[in-house]
Amino acid sequence: MNKLFDAARNGDLEAIRKIHAKNPKAINAQSKKCGSTALHEAARYGNALTAYVLLSEAGANPHLRDHHNHRPLDIAQWSDAATQRVLREATHARLYAEASVKSAPVFKPEIFSTKEIRHLAKFYKNRDAFKNIE
């Protein structure tokens, strides 16, 4: 679980995908110390793309609460706007899994603004992020 949490904190999507492939249940595992999940960690560190991948590809549950009764969305309130938007959409059940674990995540215009998509694609060097933008 430490490797998964480290990957969520650092935005290591490859490691998250490998861990999910080996043990799909690990995605929603909660730490014994504070009850947080990998999605809580992605929210805490403002990793919007990581949160998106955890939700859409790995099936992370955005409704799990830590020992302080915080959902990932609650933690994201101290984070960046893109992370908040991803978690808000997921919490309100408008974000659905559309991609397999092996495919690259695609940013949806209804979730992110074009400016946010360009920023995230440049930051994460993900050229596939532009394929749904007109």
DOLO-594184 format. One line per field, with one value per atom (N, C-alpha, C): residue in three letters; x, y, z. Coordinates in nm, 4 decimals, always signed. Atoms other than C-alpha are relative to their C-alpha. Layout:
resn = ALA/...
c1 = X/...
c2 = Y/...
c3 = Z/...
END
This chain:
resn = MET/MET/MET/ASN/ASN/ASN/LYS/LYS/LYS/LEU/LEU/LEU/PHE/PHE/PHE/ASP/ASP/ASP/ALA/ALA/ALA/ALA/ALA/ALA/ARG/ARG/ARG/ASN/ASN/ASN/GLY/GLY/GLY/ASP/ASP/ASP/LEU/LEU/LEU/GLU/GLU/GLU/ALA/ALA/ALA/ILE/ILE/ILE/ARG/ARG/ARG/LYS/LYS/LYS/ILE/ILE/ILE/HIS/HIS/HIS/ALA/ALA/ALA/LYS/LYS/LYS/ASN/ASN/ASN/PRO/PRO/PRO/LYS/LYS/LYS/ALA/ALA/ALA/ILE/ILE/ILE/ASN/ASN/ASN/ALA/ALA/ALA/GLN/GLN/GLN/SER/SER/SER/LYS/LYS/LYS/LYS/LYS/LYS/CYS/CYS/CYS/GLY/GLY/GLY/SER/SER/SER/THR/THR/THR/ALA/ALA/ALA/LEU/LEU/LEU/HIS/HIS/HIS/GLU/GLU/GLU/ALA/ALA/ALA/ALA/ALA/ALA/ARG/ARG/ARG/TYR/TYR/TYR/GLY/GLY/GLY/ASN/ASN/ASN/ALA/ALA/ALA/LEU/LEU/LEU/THR/THR/THR/ALA/ALA/ALA/TYR/TYR/TYR/VAL/VAL/VAL/LEU/LEU/LEU/LEU/LEU/LEU/SER/SER/SER/GLU/GLU/GLU/ALA/ALA/ALA/GLY/GLY/GLY/ALA/ALA/ALA/ASN/ASN/ASN/PRO/PRO/PRO/HIS/HIS/HIS/LEU/LEU/LEU/ARG/ARG/ARG/ASP/ASP/ASP/HIS/HIS/HIS/HIS/HIS/HIS/ASN/ASN/ASN/HIS/HIS/HIS/ARG/ARG/ARG/PRO/PRO/PRO/LEU/LEU/LEU/ASP/ASP/ASP/ILE/ILE/ILE/ALA/ALA/ALA/GLN/GLN/GLN/TRP/TRP/TRP/SER/SER/SER/ASP/ASP/ASP/ALA/ALA/ALA/ALA/ALA/ALA/THR/THR/THR/GLN/GLN/GLN/ARG/ARG/ARG/VAL/VAL/VAL/LEU/LEU/LEU/ARG/ARG/ARG/GLU/GLU/GLU/ALA/ALA/ALA/THR/THR/THR/HIS/HIS/HIS/ALA/ALA/ALA/ARG/ARG/ARG/LEU/LEU/LEU/TYR/TYR/TYR/ALA/ALA/ALA/GLU/GLU/GLU/ALA/ALA/ALA/SER/SER/SER/VAL/VAL/VAL/LYS/LYS/LYS/SER/SER/SER/ALA/ALA/ALA/PRO/PRO/PRO/VAL/VAL/VAL/PHE/PHE/PHE/LYS/LYS/LYS/PRO/PRO/PRO/GLU/GLU/GLU/ILE/ILE/ILE/PHE/PHE/PHE/SER/SER/SER/THR/THR/THR/LYS/LYS/LYS/GLU/GLU/GLU/ILE/ILE/ILE/ARG/ARG/ARG/HIS/HIS/HIS/LEU/LEU/LEU/ALA/ALA/ALA/LYS/LYS/LYS/PHE/PHE/PHE/TYR/TYR/TYR/LYS/LYS/LYS/ASN/ASN/ASN/ARG/ARG/ARG/ASP/ASP/ASP/ALA/ALA/ALA/PHE/PHE/PHE/LYS/LYS/LYS/ASN/ASN/ASN/ILE/ILE/ILE/GLU/GLU/GLU
c1 = +0.0825/+0.0000/+0.0871/-0.0893/+0.2923/+0.0431/-0.0401/+0.4007/-0.1134/+0.1147/+0.0509/-0.0185/+0.0153/+0.0284/+0.1106/-0.1110/+0.3733/-0.0258/+0.0303/+0.2672/-0.1096/+0.1085/-0.0517/+0.0509/-0.0575/+0.1440/+0.0853/-0.0978/+0.4038/-0.0525/+0.0554/+0.1723/+0.0613/-0.0620/+0.3393/-0.1094/+0.1125/+0.0648/+0.0371/-0.0459/+0.2680/-0.0029/+0.0003/+0.3149/-0.1426/+0.1398/-0.0550/-0.0633/+0.0570/-0.1509/+0.0547/-0.0593/+0.0919/-0.0581/+0.0557/-0.0339/-0.1451/+0.1404/-0.3949/-0.0122/+0.0039/-0.3227/+0.0269/-0.0336/-0.1707/-0.1041/+0.0932/-0.4221/-0.1042/+0.1011/-0.7361/-0.0612/+0.0598/-0.8634/+0.0875/-0.0917/-0.5568/-0.0377/+0.0344/-0.6958/-0.0845/+0.0868/-0.9580/+0.0435/-0.0497/-0.7461/+0.0267/-0.0188/-0.7372/+0.1147/-0.1113/-0.4322/-0.0559/+0.0445/-0.4647/+0.0215/-0.0355/-0.3035/-0.1041/+0.0917/-0.5394/-0.1232/+0.1173/-0.7871/-0.0042/+0.0007/-0.6844/+0.0231/-0.0200/-0.6808/+0.0966/-0.0856/-0.4650/-0.0663/+0.0713/-0.7349/+0.0093/-0.0216/-0.7072/+0.1382/-0.1365/-0.3323/+0.0125/-0.0028/-0.3787/-0.0665/+0.0703/-0.6239/+0.0869/-0.0841/-0.3885/+0.1147/-0.1157/-0.1013/-0.0379/+0.0444/-0.3128/+0.0313/-0.0292/-0.2570/-0.1299/+0.1273/-0.5603/+0.0010/-0.0068/-0.4461/+0.0030/-0.0046/-0.3659/-0.1384/+0.1362/-0.7101/-0.0901/+0.0814/-0.8682/+0.0264/-0.0356/-0.6801/-0.0493/+0.0490/-0.7606/-0.1507/+0.1457/-1.1294/-0.0446/+0.0524/-1.1770/+0.0579/-0.0618/-0.9327/+0.0012/-0.0164/-0.8895/-0.1257/+0.1253/-1.2388/+0.0065/-0.0089/-1.1403/-0.1355/+0.1267/-1.4333/+0.0188/-0.0170/-1.4638/-0.0773/+0.0843/-1.7027/+0.0607/-0.0627/-1.4652/+0.0508/-0.0409/-1.3896/+0.1157/-0.1117/-1.0724/-0.0453/+0.0347/-1.0592/-0.0478/+0.0483/-1.1330/-0.1312/+0.1271/-1.4497/+0.0100/-0.0210/-1.2988/-0.0033/-0.0052/-1.3699/+0.1158/-0.1042/-1.1055/-0.0388/+0.0446/-1.3160/+0.0198/-0.0196/-1.3009/+0.1464/-0.1437/-0.9215/+0.0433/-0.0363/-0.9033/-0.0352/+0.0352/-1.0537/+0.1235/-0.1260/-0.6977/+0.0976/-0.0837/-0.5657/-0.0321/+0.0248/-0.5814/-0.1402/+0.1355/-0.8982/-0.0268/+0.0204/-0.8462/-0.0276/+0.0221/-0.8216/-0.1377/+0.1331/-1.1305/-0.1085/+0.1016/-1.3226/-0.0128/+0.0040/-1.2269/-0.0750/+0.0621/-1.3300/-0.1456/+0.1394/-1.6470/-0.0856/+0.0735/-1.7568/-0.0178/+0.0075/-1.6768/-0.0936/+0.0837/-1.8462/-0.1470/+0.1384/-2.1599/-0.0361/+0.0265/-2.1423/-0.0151/+0.0039/-2.0847/+0.1267/-0.1230/-1.7418/-0.0082/+0.0144/-1.7608/+0.1266/-0.1158/-1.4929/-0.0271/+0.0165/-1.4482/+0.1212/-0.1225/-1.0952/+0.0480/-0.0589/-0.9198/+0.1272/-0.1188/-0.6220/+0.1199/-0.1155/-0.3834/-0.0024/+0.0058/-0.5074/+0.0339/-0.0329/-0.4022/-0.1283/+0.1200/-0.6480/-0.0292/+0.0423/-0.8466/-0.0736/+0.0659/-0.9430/-0.1260/+0.1281/-1.3064/-0.0276/+0.0291/-1.4048/-0.1081/+0.1044/-1.7104/+0.0517/-0.0574/-1.4830/+0.1051/-0.1067/-1.1866/-0.0233/+0.0007/-1.1663/+0.1147/-0.1059/-0.9528/+0.1342/-0.1236/-0.6949/+0.0590/-0.0487/-0.6727/+0.0532/-0.0447/-0.6427/+0.1373/-0.1301/-0.3571/+0.1099/-0.0983/-0.1798/+0.0360/-0.0261/-0.2180/+0.0718/-0.0650/-0.1218/+0.1466/-0.1387/+0.1918/+0.0787/-0.0679/+0.2783/+0.0295/-0.0166/+0.2265/+0.0498/-0.0497/+0.3513/-0.0917/+0.0995/+0.0295/-0.0656/+0.0532/-0.0381/-0.1399/+0.1331/-0.3470/-0.1094/+0.0996/-0.5189/-0.0771/+0.0639/-0.6039/-0.0976/+0.0754/-0.7873/-0.1503/+0.1433/-1.1370/-0.0301/+0.0219/-1.0894/-0.0183/+0.0281/-1.2364/+0.0561
c2 = -0.1189/+0.0000/+0.1255/-0.1162/+0.2358/+0.0389/-0.0291/+0.2039/+0.0686/-0.0622/+0.2898/+0.1433/-0.1352/+0.5905/+0.0919/-0.0788/+0.7097/+0.0348/-0.0238/+0.6708/+0.1055/-0.0990/+0.8708/+0.1391/-0.1295/+1.1468/+0.0605/-0.0462/+1.1673/+0.0019/+0.0021/+1.1239/-0.1058/+0.1082/+0.7990/-0.0926/+0.0733/+0.6679/-0.1422/+0.1341/+0.3732/-0.0939/+0.0820/+0.2439/-0.0289/+0.0212/+0.2927/-0.1071/+0.0999/+0.0931/-0.1400/+0.1310/-0.1877/-0.0572/+0.0458/-0.2075/-0.0424/+0.0335/-0.2059/-0.1310/+0.1239/-0.4834/-0.1217/+0.1109/-0.7017/-0.0203/+0.0086/-0.6201/+0.1118/-0.1045/-0.4265/+0.0520/-0.0428/-0.4146/+0.1008/-0.0919/-0.2157/+0.1460/-0.1388/+0.0982/+0.0645/-0.0550/+0.1439/-0.0377/+0.0362/+0.0112/+0.1259/-0.1153/+0.2463/-0.0257/+0.0138/+0.3112/-0.0188/+0.0234/+0.1878/+0.1232/-0.1157/+0.5021/+0.1118/-0.1145/+0.7667/-0.0283/+0.0368/+0.5836/+0.0566/-0.0581/+0.7613/-0.1079/+0.0882/+0.5976/+0.0680/-0.0602/+0.6561/+0.1248/-0.1167/+0.8955/+0.1186/-0.1068/+1.0947/+0.0630/-0.0503/+1.1229/+0.0826/-0.0782/+1.2372/+0.1359/-0.1258/+1.4999/+0.0914/-0.0786/+1.6128/+0.0683/-0.0535/+1.6652/+0.0689/-0.0743/+1.8256/-0.0660/+0.0733/+1.5541/-0.0326/+0.0156/+1.6000/-0.1197/+0.1118/+1.3525/-0.1323/+0.1214/+1.0929/-0.0321/+0.0212/+1.1398/-0.0509/+0.0420/+1.1054/-0.1459/+0.1382/+0.7830/-0.0958/+0.0850/+0.6385/-0.0218/+0.0090/+0.7109/-0.0717/+0.0496/+0.6334/-0.1335/+0.1250/+0.3493/-0.1061/+0.0971/+0.1876/-0.0166/+0.0142/+0.2429/+0.0406/-0.0471/+0.4294/+0.0550/-0.0455/+0.5096/+0.1405/-0.1368/+0.8880/+0.0291/-0.0218/+0.8406/-0.0532/+0.0523/+0.6672/+0.1147/-0.1047/+0.8731/-0.0498/+0.0352/+0.8803/+0.0072/-0.0006/+0.8713/+0.1359/-0.1341/+1.2452/+0.0316/-0.0107/+1.1847/+0.0844/-0.0762/+1.3535/-0.0916/+0.0649/+1.2384/+0.0636/-0.0637/+1.3041/+0.1411/-0.1337/+1.6004/+0.1016/-0.0911/+1.7528/+0.0423/-0.0284/+1.7286/+0.0878/-0.0770/+1.8727/+0.1478/-0.1413/+2.1989/+0.0854/-0.0710/+2.2928/-0.0209/+0.0355/+2.1849/+0.0900/-0.0809/+2.3131/-0.0224/+0.0023/+2.3780/-0.1237/+0.1169/+2.0910/-0.1246/+0.1150/+1.8334/+0.0087/-0.0184/+1.9779/-0.0369/+0.0279/+1.9558/-0.1494/+0.1447/+1.5919/-0.0693/+0.0659/+1.4911/+0.0410/-0.0444/+1.6988/-0.0777/+0.0751/+1.5323/-0.1458/+0.1398/+1.1871/-0.0173/+0.0081/+1.2528/+0.0123/-0.0157/+1.3552/-0.0990/+0.1140/+1.0394/+0.0376/-0.0345/+1.2084/-0.0439/+0.0473/+1.0590/-0.1519/+0.1440/+0.7069/-0.0584/+0.0679/+0.4560/-0.0244/+0.0157/+0.4659/-0.0658/+0.0493/+0.3481/-0.1254/+0.1168/+0.0205/+0.0433/-0.0330/+0.0102/+0.0254/-0.0128/-0.0154/+0.1269/-0.1167/+0.2901/+0.1282/-0.1299/+0.6479/+0.0706/-0.0736/+0.8668/+0.1104/-0.1058/+1.1068/+0.1034/-0.1065/+1.4412/+0.0399/-0.0339/+1.5210/+0.1489/-0.1428/+1.8787/+0.0339/-0.0303/+1.8502/-0.0027/+0.0047/+1.7891/+0.1093/-0.0993/+2.0153/+0.1076/-0.1042/+2.3466/-0.0287/+0.0193/+2.3556/+0.0472/-0.0523/+2.5661/-0.1002/+0.0985/+2.3073/-0.1238/+0.1183/+2.0218/+0.0250/-0.0320/+2.1944/+0.0043/-0.0074/+2.2661/-0.1403/+0.1348/+1.9080/-0.0852/+0.0778/+1.7561/+0.0390/-0.0462/+1.9701/-0.0472/+0.0376/+1.8997/-0.1496/+0.1448/+1.5241/-0.0585/+0.0430/+1.5090/-0.1049/+0.0932/+1.3365/+0.0590/-0.0545/+1.4153/-0.0534/+0.0560/+1.1891/+0.0819/-0.0803/+1.4395/+0.0907/-0.0930/+1.6518/-0.0666/+0.0633/+1.3917/+0.0258/-0.0297/+1.4898/+0.1489/-0.1447/+1.8654/+0.0461/-0.0524/+2.0422/+0.1391
c3 = +0.0000/+0.0000/+0.0000/-0.0010/+0.0636/-0.1409/+0.1377/-0.3002/-0.0754/+0.0654/-0.4183/+0.0475/-0.0543/-0.1871/-0.0513/+0.0547/-0.2991/-0.1466/+0.1414/-0.6632/-0.0148/+0.0053/-0.5976/+0.0363/-0.0406/-0.4215/-0.1111/+0.0987/-0.6991/-0.1430/+0.1352/-0.9975/-0.0892/+0.0764/-1.1047/-0.0546/+0.0581/-1.3337/-0.0387/+0.0378/-1.4572/+0.1209/-0.1219/-1.1013/+0.0456/-0.0390/-1.0257/-0.0872/+0.0919/-1.3344/+0.0282/-0.0311/-1.2447/+0.1284/-0.1279/-0.8866/-0.0192/+0.0251/-1.0064/-0.0770/+0.0777/-1.2581/+0.0880/-0.0894/-0.9851/+0.1093/-0.1126/-0.7109/-0.0087/+0.0183/-0.8116/+0.1304/-0.1273/-0.4518/+0.0750/-0.0689/-0.3428/-0.0228/+0.0337/-0.5094/+0.1093/-0.1041/-0.2360/+0.1416/-0.1334/+0.0511/+0.0812/-0.0882/+0.3480/+0.0961/-0.0939/+0.5624/+0.1407/-0.1379/+0.9186/+0.0868/-0.0818/+1.0554/-0.0075/+0.0126/+0.9125/-0.0850/+0.0779/+0.6899/-0.1407/+0.1343/+0.3709/-0.1056/+0.1149/+0.0277/-0.0973/+0.1028/-0.2794/-0.0580/+0.0520/-0.4009/+0.0959/-0.0988/-0.0763/-0.0200/+0.0183/-0.1389/-0.1278/+0.1241/-0.4986/+0.0219/-0.0305/-0.3710/+0.0853/-0.0917/-0.0944/-0.0739/+0.0721/-0.3387/-0.1312/+0.1179/-0.6126/-0.1323/+0.1227/-0.8715/-0.0733/+0.0708/-1.0985/-0.0940/+0.0934/-1.3630/+0.0755/-0.0813/-1.0977/+0.0540/-0.0503/-0.9427/-0.1119/+0.1145/-1.2866/-0.0357/+0.0336/-1.3604/+0.1081/-0.1089/-1.0173/-0.0110/+0.0109/-1.0755/-0.1267/+0.1267/-1.4433/-0.0443/+0.0437/-1.4986/+0.1090/-0.1083/-1.1592/+0.0849/-0.0739/-1.0185/+0.1454/-0.1389/-0.7021/+0.0450/-0.0580/-0.4736/+0.0571/-0.0494/-0.4241/+0.1285/-0.1180/-0.1308/+0.1299/-0.1216/+0.1121/+0.0861/-0.0948/+0.4228/+0.0854/-0.0877/+0.6290/+0.1459/-0.1426/+1.0110/+0.0498/-0.0360/+1.0180/-0.0712/+0.0714/+0.8124/-0.1280/+0.1232/+0.5034/-0.1217/+0.1308/+0.1489/-0.0777/+0.0811/-0.1184/-0.0451/+0.0403/-0.2362/+0.1112/-0.1131/+0.1121/+0.0106/-0.0069/+0.1078/-0.1176/+0.1196/-0.2450/+0.0120/-0.0172/-0.1197/+0.0277/-0.0250/-0.0185/-0.1151/+0.1135/-0.3578/-0.1193/+0.1192/-0.7151/-0.0574/+0.0554/-0.9155/-0.0854/+0.0859/-1.1619/+0.0831/-0.0880/-0.8827/+0.0637/-0.0584/-0.7172/-0.1004/+0.1018/-1.0435/-0.0272/+0.0235/-1.1073/+0.1127/-0.1150/-0.7576/+0.0179/-0.0093/-0.7613/-0.0991/+0.1019/-1.0847/+0.0420/-0.0416/-0.9484/+0.1185/-0.1192/-0.6169/-0.0365/+0.0436/-0.7995/-0.1104/+0.0886/-1.0136/-0.1470/+0.1417/-1.3496/-0.0729/+0.0627/-1.4120/-0.0065/+0.0172/-1.5546/-0.0618/+0.0580/-1.6406/-0.1478/+0.1442/-2.0180/-0.0653/+0.0620/-2.0740/+0.0711/-0.0641/-2.0127/+0.0717/-0.0778/-1.7780/-0.0909/+0.0888/-2.0734/-0.0849/+0.0878/-2.2615/+0.0744/-0.0598/-2.2017/+0.0404/-0.0390/-2.0128/-0.1007/+0.0904/-2.2254/+0.0824/-0.0744/-2.0773/-0.0741/+0.0600/-2.1403/+0.0147/-0.0079/-2.2257/+0.1015/-0.0972/-2.0006/+0.1434/-0.1342/-1.7013/+0.0165/-0.0054/-1.7794/-0.1052/+0.1028/-1.9596/-0.0966/+0.0990/-2.2738/+0.0542/-0.0584/-2.0893/+0.0994/-0.0970/-1.8087/-0.0705/+0.0740/-2.0592/-0.0610/+0.0607/-2.2410/+0.1053/-0.1082/-1.9131/+0.0483/-0.0503/-1.7878/-0.1041/+0.1051/-2.1226/-0.0146/+0.0087/-2.1369/+0.1219/-0.1233/-1.7736/+0.0040/-0.0050/-1.8032/-0.1318/+0.1309/-2.1645/-0.0617/+0.0509/-2.2690/-0.1243/+0.1244/-2.6335/-0.0310/+0.0236/-2.6369/+0.0670/-0.0709/-2.4099/-0.0943/+0.0917/-2.7122/-0.0962/+0.1069/-2.9148/+0.0038/-0.0048/-2.7945/-0.0018/+0.0016/-2.8206/-0.1435/+0.1345/-3.1200/-0.0125
END
